[in-house]
């Protein structure tokens, strides 16, 4: 699946997107896998309450299943103006 990173998540990880082979069942499982990779991922995902996630461009929750998902995007909450 493609994993996309936006705003400060991208800045901390250092890349805007990557293709990930994962056996994760849920978004939270994917976050745990990514966090275990390297310190930069652990830093980016250290407080998931400060993050939002979209699965195939639809807002979702961290307990959502990943079966059949092609794209996961992580980003901070958006503010309006």
Secondary structure, DSSP 8 states (H G I E B T S, - for coil): -EEEE-THHHHHHS-SEEE-----SBHHHHHHHHHHH-HHHHHHTS-GGG-EEEETTEEE-TT-B-TT--EEEEE------
